Amino acid sequence: ESNILSWNQSYVMASYVTMYEATGDTYYLDRFIDHADSVLKTRDSVRGVKDYRGLSTPSWRTGGSNYDLNGQILNGQSYIMGVNTGMISYSFAEFAAIVYNTPALAKYKNKAEIYLQAAKDAVAVHDYEWVDNGSTGYYVFKKGAPYWTDGANLPHNQYLALARTQLAIYQATGDKFYYDRVEKMARLFKNNLTIDQKTGAYIWHYQWGKGLNGWTSSDNLSVNKPSYGGYKRYEDVSHGAIDVDFA
């Protein structure tokens, strides 16, 4: 609930997967399994804890008495953040994609099935926050959620964390449902890139849409933040690394 799984443990699990890809040594897959099985035991549905809606889901809540995300999760409540789900579930889906596409790893297929289903279940928790705009799509902080900018769109790194997991699910399954969502998020991200004229490099803001430009009380967008001037800073390296890894 203090986000150690999403912003610390997730990198440990991803490192084991990367080390397998670099070396072909299944020692790293075995170490991954040790970690992954422990992380699955901490899902809300296993622990029997609930989010602000009163739901106990196969994901990982943030907030409560242990964590308030610098005041962003409100009133001691618990909220399941899309970025956290994406960060934690990514390696589960990656493991499955590697095993499903590598015949020599057949002995890991049972674990791959478990981890793939866990990734699917975790991503599906956020279906109620998905917005489909036809050629593009993204996730929002649902209006009324105990988040400081409820009603607004997720920043690039946060929806792309979920996109990254769904891309790996597609690579494991070939399921076009996930491909279509990933393509819509990829197109949205690309639409928000600009070119630095001095270097020819892509640059982009941390935020986009309402999160970038802000809103007023007349927009009736947010319960917790009736008006907001927007967040104008450009993307930083740590969050940008998620964006680039997705790309």
N, C-alpha and C positions, 0 to 999 in steps of 0.2 A: 504493500500500500504506500510505501515511500518511494516507489519508482526505481528501486535497486534492480529489479528484474529487467525493466525496459531499458535503462540507461547504463547498466553495468554488466549484469549477467548475459544480456543479449549479445554483447560483443565477445564474451567468452565462448558462447556456443557458436557464433559465426566464425570465430577463429579456428575452432576444431574442424569445421566444414572446409574452410579455406586451406588448412594444413593438409587435409586429405586430398583436396584437389591438386595441391602443389606436389605432394609426395606419392600419392597412391597407397599410402600405408594405412591399413584399416584400424591400426591402433587409435587413430584420431576419431574414427567413427565410433569406436567403443567408448572412448572418453566422452564423446558427444552424448551417447545414449545415457551414460551415468547422470549427466547434467539435465538432459531433456526430461527424463523420467521424473526427476525431482521437481522440475518446474511445472510439469503437468499436475502434480499433486497439490500445487498452490492455487489452482483455478478456483474461482468463486464457487462454482458448482460442486467441487470436491470438498471445499472447506465449509460449505453451507452458509456463506455470507451473501449479502444482497447489495445491490446498487441503490441509487436514489429512487428508482422506480419500484423497488421492492422485488426485483428479479434477481435470481441466483443463476448466473450464466457461465458457460465454459470459457471464461476470459478472466482478466485480472483487474480488479478495481483499484482506483487511486483515491486518496483522501481520507475521510474519517478523522478520528482523533489523532492518528499518527502522522498525518501529512496534509498540508493545505496548499501545496504548490505555490508558495509565496503569495498566498491570498487569492489564487485563481480558482481553486475549488472552494465553494462557499459553505458556510454554516455547518462545518463538520460533517458534511454529507460525503457520499461516495459516488464516483463517476467513472465510467469506463471510457478512457480516452483512446481514440482511434490510433494515434501515433504509438501509444504504448502497446496496443494489440499488434500493430504491424511490426514493431521492433522485436517483440518476443516471438511471434509466430513465424517470422521470416525463415529462420534456420530450420524449423520443423518442415516447412514446405521445401526448402532447398535440399535437405537430407532426402526427402521422398523423391524429388526430381532426379537426384543423382542415382539413387538405388533403382528407380523404375527404368532409367535409361542406361544402366550398366549391368548387363547379364551376369557378370562375374560377382556381383554383389547380391545374388539371389538369397543368400542366408539372412540378409537384413530386411527382406520384404515384409515380414510380419510387423517389424518396428516401423517401417516406412508407411504401412497402411494406418497404423495408429497415429503417427505424427501428421500424416496428410489429413486425416479426419479431424484431428485437433486444430490444424490450421484453418480448414474449411469452417469448422464450428465457430472458431474465434472471430474470423472475418464476418461471418453471417450475423454476429451480434450487432454489427453496425449497419445492417441493411436499412434500419429505420432512419438513419442519418444520410443515406445516399440521395443525391440529386442528379437526375439524368436530364441533360440539356440537349439531347439529340446527338450532336457530333462531339460533345464534351460531357464530362461528368466529374463529380467531386463529392466530398463529405462535408457536413456541417456540424457544429455544436448545436444540438437540437434546442430550439427555443424552450425556455423553462428549465433546462438542465442547470445544475448548480455550478456552472462555469461562468467566469467573469464576463466573457463575450458570447454568452449563449445566443443562438440565432445566426451567428456569423459563420463564414466558410472557414474550414481548416487551412492553415498556412501550407505552403508547398511541401515542406518536409514531412508534415503530418499526414496528408492524404497520400503522398508518394510512399510512405512507409507501408501503408495498406496496399498500395498498388504493387509494391515490390513482392509482398507475400503472394498476391494473387497471380503475378507473373510466374512465380515458381510453382504455384498450384497448376497453372496452365501447362507449364513445362512437364509436370508429372502426369497430367491426365489428358491433355489435349482438349479440355472442355472449353468450348467457345464462349460460354457465359463469362468466364474469367478473362479471356482474351479481349472481349468487347469492352469490359469495364476498364481494363488496363489501357487499351488503346484510347479510350475517351479521356482518361487522366493524363496520359502521355501528350495528347494533343493540347489539352488545357495548359500543361506545363510549357510546351513549346510556344504556345500563343503568348505566353508572358515573358519570353526571353527577349532581350534586346542586345545589340552589339555595341561594345565599347569601341568607339572610332579610333582610339589611340592604339589599341592592341589587336583589334579584330576578334576579341574573345567575347563569348556570351556572358552577360551579367543579368541578374534578376533580383527582385526584391524578396525579402523574407515572406512578405504577405502579398496578396493579390485581391482583387474584387473589393468587397465591403471592408475586409480586413485591412486593405491598403488605403482605400479612399475615405473610409469612415461612414457614419450615418448620423441622422438627427432623430429626435424623438418622434417626428412626424412620419418617419419610415416604419415605426412600430416593429422594429426588427428584434430587439433584445429586451428581456425583462430585467436583467441584472445590470446592463449598461445601456440605458435608454438613448444616450448619444455618445459618439466617439469620433475623434479626429483622424483615426487611422494610424497604422504603423508604417513609417516611411523608409525605414532602414533597408539597406541591401542585405542579401543573404550572407551569413557568416560561414566560416569554414566547417565547423562541426555539423551544423544542420545541412549545409550545402553538400556535404559528403554523402548524405542519404539521397539527395536529389540526383547527384552524379552517378552513384552506384545504381540507382534505378535506371537511369538513361542508358 
